[in-house]
Amino acid sequence: MTPDSQQLPTGTRVAIIMDGNGRWAQRRGVPITEGHREGGEALHRTTVAALDLGVSELTVYGFSTENFCRDPEEVAGIMSLFMELVEREAPIMVERDARMCFMGRRELLGDEIRERMRWAEELTAGGSSMTLCIAFGYGGRAEVVDAVRAAALEPGGVDAIDEEAIRRHLYRPELGDPDVIVRTAGEQRTSNFLIWQGAYSELVFSDTLWPDFGEGDLREVLREYAGRERRFGGRAETPPAVTS
């Protein structure tokens, strides 16, 4: 670990909306699939950087429930690249004592993709240095709906539903709430990502297109987060009065 990284906060839970693959490809005059492929390389770089910088959880928005309405050829390309990425990255996670998991509505995905997810989760289950969670076939509203429906089946029914009951039925209840949510490519919205977990997350917006994102960008995110004052609905302490 470099001296600079030692000054950055460790144990941070980071979530990233990986935006800009299409614009990256358009600016270079290449097929959009190439933008998604380079986005996979950016995820690899950022995951390695997160491990080196002491991030405890890295959750990334890989494919939303709304993304299924895109051109079928683009969707098929994303699915193929996703399976390649999982197969390539899972052994690396094992080498780094890290865990890989996924969240979303898996029933929307094909059998081969679900099997690849299951394989990666089982292979990396013992990892303890960091968790990489890929939201794939994911929507924040869908997650809340699914959680409420499951909570309503518990003893006590609807009358017993509270925040803790809903949290128990989120897709990944074992993960903590993200400390900071990052969106790349200059857009400033969260696009149905972690709407329950991100209620008090700090937001950082980066102009960098996702395929160009890497360690330097992640360092800047952690530096900015370190300078934020988190209040969780409270107030900052009143500064002492100045006396002459």
DRENFIVEX-176456 format. One record per residue: x negated, y negated, z of N, C-alpha, C, O in turn. Coordinates in pm, whole numbers, plus 50000, padded with zeros to 5 digits. Atoms other than C-alpha are relative to their C-alpha. Last residue first. Example, Ala and Ser with C-alpha at 12.3 -4.5 7.8 and 13.67 -1.06 7.14 Angstrom:
<nodes>
500825011949994486335010650714500774989150073500264978050090/499115011950000487705045050780499104988050000498064988250066/
</nodes>
This chain:
<nodes>
501145009050012512354617152333499115000750122498094993850129/500035010149894514634646952320498754991549983497724996149934/501295006849996515554667452017500064989250106500954980850105/499945014550015518484690752081498614993950012497794998550090/500085007749874517804727552034500024985049971499514980349870/501385003849966518944742451702499984991650128500924984150155/500125014550003522404758251711498604995950039498125000050145/500185006249870522044795151635499864984949986499224980049893/501415000849962523384804651297499914993450138500784985850179/500645012950027527044812851283498535000650041498155008350129/500285008549884528814846151255499384986949957499364983549839/498815006949955530474862850956499794991050120500694983350156/498894990549988527734888450898501254993550059501924999350145/499185003649885525044861950964501165009550024501695010150135/498774992050004522134871550740500814997650127500294998950238/499514998849863519514844350697501345007149994502325001649943/498595002449975517664848750367500335001450149499675008950221/499785013849961513894845050334501454996650028501764985350068/500655002449870513204882350338500234985850050500194983250170/499164994449894515754886650059499424997050137500154993850231/498845008749985513794862949837500905005050112501394997150193/500445012849941510574881649899501194990850023501314984650129/500244997549858512294915149840499524987350070499874984850185/498724997649934513724903149509499805001650150500534995650230/499365013049988510354888849404501355001350069501724992750150/500695007649895508674922149479500684986450023500874982250137/499524994649872511324939749270499334992950117499974990250218/498645005049979510554916848976500555004950134501204997350207/500075014249968506834923749003501364994050029501504985850120/500485002249864507444961249021499964985350039500394981650149/501024991149945509554963448709499574995850139500304988950210/500105000849854512304948348495498945009950050498745020549991/501265006749967511744944648120499754999450150498724994250194/501154992350052514374970448022498654993750029497635000550021/500374988049925516794953048267498835007849938497975012250015/499214989050057516704918948103499535013050063498335014850087/500714989450073515044894548342500975010349945501815015450019/499855002450145517214864548437499355011049917499585011749796/501265001250073517544877948792500284997849852501195003949796/499794999150144520504872549022498694997149928498074986749948/501125006050071520134880349393500235002249851500465013549807/499974998850145523134886749616498804992849940498514981449976/500555011850065522904893349991499985002649849499775013949805/501324999250062525174921350101499584986349949500404978349906/500915009749939528044913750338498595000749942497644995950003/499245011349944530964930350157499104989250057499414977350045/500705012650022528624951849948500664987850060500344976550022/501305000249933529724985550084499324986449991498534982950079/499824997849856533374980649992498674998250072498574990550168/499195010949947532924964549649500305001750149500574991950217/500134999649854530014987449566500834989150067500324981750152/501084991749945530034977549197499954998550152499774987450204/499374988049944533224964849031498985009750059499185021950057/499444990550096531374940348806500455013350062500095024050013/500354986749951529164922849064500705011249924500375022949943/498814993249950529084888948895499625014150038498585019249994/499805002349857526384863948804501375005150044502264997450079/498575000449968524924873848466500174998950152499345003850228/499445013349987521304864148407501484999150031501984988250058/499545005550129520014896948264500794987150014501464983049919/500975005050098519614914948599500724993349883501944993549874/499514998350137521954918848894499004993749906498564982349927/500685007350106520554925549239500745002249869501155013449838/499554995350130522504936049548499394990849894499524978649900/500045009550111520724931349882500485006949873500085018249844/500405013049946521064947650222500064989449892500434978049918/501205006350057523004976450070499724986650068500634978750092/499615011050088525454993250309498744993449944497764991850017/499665012549934524035025550445500494989649901500384991549779/500845011350036524185059150272500454987550076501644985950105/501264999149927525695089450446499064988349970498114985950043/499885006249867529195079650333498705000350079498554992850176/501254997149932528275086749969500014993550139499324983550162/500724989750075531505089049769498715004250070498355015950067/500675005850115533455070250036499175010949932498905021349992/499604993750126535585092750254499474992649878499904995449766/500314985649999534035085950593500275006549866499695016949835/501444998150020534085048750515499645014849994498795018849915/500295002150142537875049450474498525002549973498165008949874/499414988850074538355064950817499714998749851499395008649785/500884988449983535915039950969500535012149923499765019849867/501215001350080537815010650823499105012250010498525016549910/500695012349964541145022650958498724999449919498485007949833/501045005450087543685048450848499464987050056500224977650084/501324998249939545525065451134498874994149916497714994649956/500105008149879548975052351039498625000850065498254992050142/500265013950034548545066150688499804991550124498984982450124/499545005750125548305101950806499634985449982498584980950028/499555013649972547765109751171500474992749877501174982649886/498985000449895545665140351097500374985550035499494977050052/500504996449867543705134050775501145000150100502204994350075/499764985749977545425134550436499485004650136499735016050175/498584998149970545705096450428500355014650026501395017450085/499775003549860541915094250451501445002450040501725006150154/500544989349916541575113050121500254997350147500575006550223/499194987950021543925089149940499515011450089500325018650149/498725002049929542195059250095500895012349985501535016650081/500244999249856538775071849985501294998650079501505005950176/500254986049966539905078749628499805001750150500265011650207/498764992650017541405043949600499825014650041500645020050114/499145003649888538255028249745501335007549992501835012550093/500544994049878536055047149501500884997050120501145005950202/499664985750001538285038249206499505006750127500185015350182/498584998949966537995001549300500435014650004501195018650092/499785003349860534205003949306501455001250042501735006450150/499315012749991533945022248974500304997150146500785006050218/499665006249872531545050348895500784987049981500534979449887/498564997450001531095074448606500634993950124501544999550184/499784995950139527455072848713501435005149987501835014350058/498555000850017526275055349029500305002349852499944994249767/499595005250129522685067349066501535000549992502135011249998/498634996250031521435071249422500404993349870500314981149857/499585006450124517695071349485501395005149970501585017149947/498894994350076517045080049850500254991449877500464979449888/499075009650059513655072750004501125007749933500935019149890/500675012950007510905089450212500924989249943500824977549982/499705008749886513055118650332499384986049987499684977350069/500765012550003513345143450046500404990550111501594989150142/500865001549882514755177350144499234987050007498524984650104/499235001649876517695175949904499144997650123499574991150217/500595011049923515485169849601500624998450138500344988650207/501464999850008516065202549414499384989850095498344992550155/500514988549924519665205549530498485000150004497885003150107/499695002249859520555170549417499485011550086498955009350195/500895010249946518745175149087500254997650148499304995850225/501384994949997520475207949008499064989950066498264993650152/500064990349889523915194349099498595005450017498105006750129/499925007449873523395164348873499845009450119499065006750210/501305006649984522265186348584499964991950129498934991550196/500964989849960525335208348634498624994050020497914997850113/499744996749859527615178048627499025010450051498585009650166/500485011149917525975166348304500225003150148499335000650230/501464999950003526405200248138499434988950087498434991050157/500524989449915530045202848246498484999750008497915001750116/500034986550055530965169448093499365010050095498675006250190/501224996550071531805138348292500065014449950500875022449997/499995007350127535135123448398498835004049910498795000349793/499074993250090535485149948669500114993149866500634998949770/500704990450085532345135548822500925007249904500485012449801/498994989850029534175105148948499415010149903499455008249781/499065003650104531305085349093501015011249983501035020950058/498655002649951528215090149305500874995149885500404988249795/499145006750095524835105949243501354997050065501755003850160/498604996349992521905118149448500814991449904500284982049844/499185005550107518125119049433501435004750019501685016550044/498744993150030515925124049739500724992849887500684980549878/498825008750010512315114449791501205008249954501065019149899/499184997249881509285134149914501234990950003501614985950109/500065011749912507165117649642500845001850126501064992150199/501415003149972506425150249460499864988550099498914988150177/500494989549911510105159949489498564997250039498204998450156/499455002949868511125126549340499555010450102499275007050217/500815011049946508795133049049500484996350139499674993450227/501274994549949510475166748994499094989350058498354991850153/499794991949881513885148848976498695006350052498445005550172/500275007049875512715121748735500135008850124499455006250224/501375005049988512325141248413499714994750139498634997050193/500924988650008515475162548430498564995650019497765003050076/499864992049878517515132848550499005011550001498355014150103/500575007449888516185110548273500065008150128499075008850202/501464999850012516855135948000499354993350120498364998350174/500434986449965520425140648127498485001349989497865007850072/499854998149855520945103048127499535013950041498825015450141/501165006149935519535099547776500055002050151499025003950215/501184992050033522115124247644498764994650069497975002350125/499894987149930524995107447826498765008649975498245014950068/500285002349858523875073047709500035013150076499175015650160/501435002449984523725084847348499614997950145498595002950190/500684987150016527205099847370498504998550016497855007050077/499754992249878528545066947508499275013349993498665017650091/500835005649894526885047447224500165008050129499185010950197/501384996650031528385070646963499064994650107498105001350147/500304986249964531805068447128498555004149973497985011950049/500074991850121531795030247104499585014350037498615016150110/500955004350102532555016447449500035009549879500685019949882/499285006050112535745024547640499064994949891499524989949789/499514989650090533885049047865500744994249879500945001249780/500914998250113531985019248009500465010949903499975011649791/499595008350113535005010748226499125002149877499564999549765/498794993950055534345040048460500484992149878501074997849786/498765002749928530865025948504501175007449938501075012549826/498924999250099527495039648398501324998750075501595006350167/500414994050125524105036148567501074999849891500774996949775/498754998750075524685012148853499665005049861499254997249775/499955006950129521635017449074501305003349927501825014449938/498774995850067521285025549444500134992049871500084979749874/499875007250127517815023949596501215005649928501215017249886/498954995250089517595033749962500044991149877500034978849887/499464987649944514675031350206501085006149912501205018349904/498545000750008512515006150018500575013350051500055023950016/499334996549876508935009550145501514998050000502124997050106/499735011949919507114990649872500835002950124501194993650197/501265006149955505495021149712500234988450095499414985850182/500684990549911508805040049693498744993850058498484994950178/499224999849877510565009649549499385009650102499345006550221/500325012149924507765005549294500754999850132500184995950234/501364998349948508165041749182499604987950085499024989450192/499924989849896511925036549149498625002350064498515003150186/499425006349881511425003948962500115009950114499925006350230/500955009649941509055019148710500524994450132499784993350229/501154992649949511355049248648499014990650069498584993350181/499564993349878514425027048621498865008050061498685008150183/499965010249894512595004948372500455006150132499945002450238/501395002349960511775035648163499934989650112499124990950204/500424988449921515455044648162498564998750046498235002650158/499415001749867516285009348049499665011750091499475009850211/500935008649926513825014647766500544996850138499784994750232/501204991949973515985043847653498974991850080498384996850176/499694991149887519135022747691498795008750036498545011450154/499885008249880517644995647472500305008450122499735006150229/501375003149958516545021847221500004991050123499134992150208/500524988349928520115034747211498584997650048498195002250156/499725001949858521194999447117499515011850083499205010350201/498734994149957519475003946782500184998650151499214998650227/500084985449995516584979746715501355005550046502164998050102/499504994350124516614943446600499905015149995499695020949888/501114993550070514394931846883500445006549871499615012149798/501065009950024516824906447025498845005949922498094998549858/499565009650102519674931146981498894990049966498674986949850/500074993650131517864958647172500354990249888499714990049783/501414997050025517204936647476499855006149860498955002349784/500615012450046520764923247454498515002049969497984996049875/499515003450133522134958647471499364987349944498984986949827/500554990750100519954969247762500414996249858499604996449766/500825006350103520764937547959499425009449896498675005049808/499335006350113522254948548290498984994749899497904990149937/501024999850106521064972848555500614994949869501145002749790/499154999150118523264963548850499074998449880498604987349852/500285007550123520804970549130501065002849894501375014449864/499124995250106521254980849493499814991149877499634979049890/499875008250121518504977249753500965006749904500895018849881/499094992750090518454990650109500344990849883500974980449900/498905007450062515414976150285500835009249911500295017849841/498734994349957513324998850508501214993249940502334995549983/499904985750029510334976350462501325005250055501954999050141/499194992049908510314938350441500035014649957500165017549838/498624999050043507394924150241500795008450098500225016950166/499315012049955504144913650406501475000349961502254991950008/499834998949856502694948850376500744987950056501304988850165/498814992249971503364947050002500235001350149501375002950192/498815007750029500894918549966501265007650037502195001950093/499765009949896498144937550146501274991949976501994988750070/500835011950013498594966449900500264990350113501334990950175/499165011950000500005000050000499124987650000498184986650079/
</nodes>
